[in-house]
Amino acid sequence: MPVIRKSVDLRNHYNEISEFCHKWPEPVFITKNGEGDLAVMSMETYDSSMLRLELYRSIERGLDDIKNGRIVSKEELLANVRKACIPRNEQK
């Protein structure tokens, strides 16, 4: 269940809100004049959310690549990786 606090609580109960955000990996929603205004969360929760979002974006790009035929065989991929990892003077 979402935690909703008034904007005045940021000033009057900052430590309480901060402790909640560090204890639970979810945002606290702040209202202003009865309307949603902000979502407050710990830096750890924010970082985790951004990493998850980037993962979803990467999966979406991969699915789009498959859909549009932008794929290579595993053999071609491994050859490209090996070529990139072997110094030029050692390549045959």
N, C-alpha and C positions, 0 to 999 in steps of 0.2 A: 504494500500500500504506500503510495507516495507521501512524503513528508512535505507539508506546505506551511510556510511561515510568512508573516507579514514583514514588509521591508524594515519596519522599525526594529524588528528582532535582530537584524544584522548589527545594529548599533548597541542595543541593550543586552543581547544574548549571544554575542559573537563566539565566545569560548564554547558555549553549549553546542552551537551549530557546527563549529570546527571539530569538536570531539565526535559528534555524530558522524560527520563526513569521513573522519579518519577511521572510525569503527566499522562503518557499513559502506560497501562499495556502490553507493547509489547517490544521486543528487538530492539536494534539498531545494524545493521550488519556492521562490520568493515572489510574493504578490505586492503590487503597488496599486493603491486605490481599488482593491478587490479584483484586480486583473493580474494574470501571470506576467512576470517581468523578467526574472532571472532563474537560472539553474546553477546552484553552487555545489561543487564537489571537490574532493581532495585531488591533489596533483597526481597521486598514484592512480586514482580512478580515471582521471582525465587521460593520462598516458595510456592506460590499458584500453580505454575506449578508442583512442586514436589508432593504436596498433591493430585492434580488431577491425576498425573501419578500413585501414590500409590493406589488411588481409582480404576483406570482402571485395575491395576494388581490384586487387590483384587477381582474385578468382574470376571476377567479372571480365577483366581484360583477357584472361586465358580462355574463358568460354567464348568470348567474341573472336579471338584468334582462331579457335577451332571452327566456329561457325563460318568464318570467312576464308578458311583454307590456309591460314598463315601458320603452318606447322611443318616440322621436319621429323625425319625418322630418328630413333634413338641413336642409331649408328652415326648419322650425320651430326647429331648434337655432340656425341662423345668425340668425334673427330675434330669438331670445331673447338671444343674445350681443350683437348690435348694440344692442338695447334696454338691456342692462345697461351697455354701454360709452359710450353717448351720454348726456351730462348731461340731466337732466329738462327744463331750460328750452329745450333744442334739439330735444326729441322732438316729433314732429308727431302 
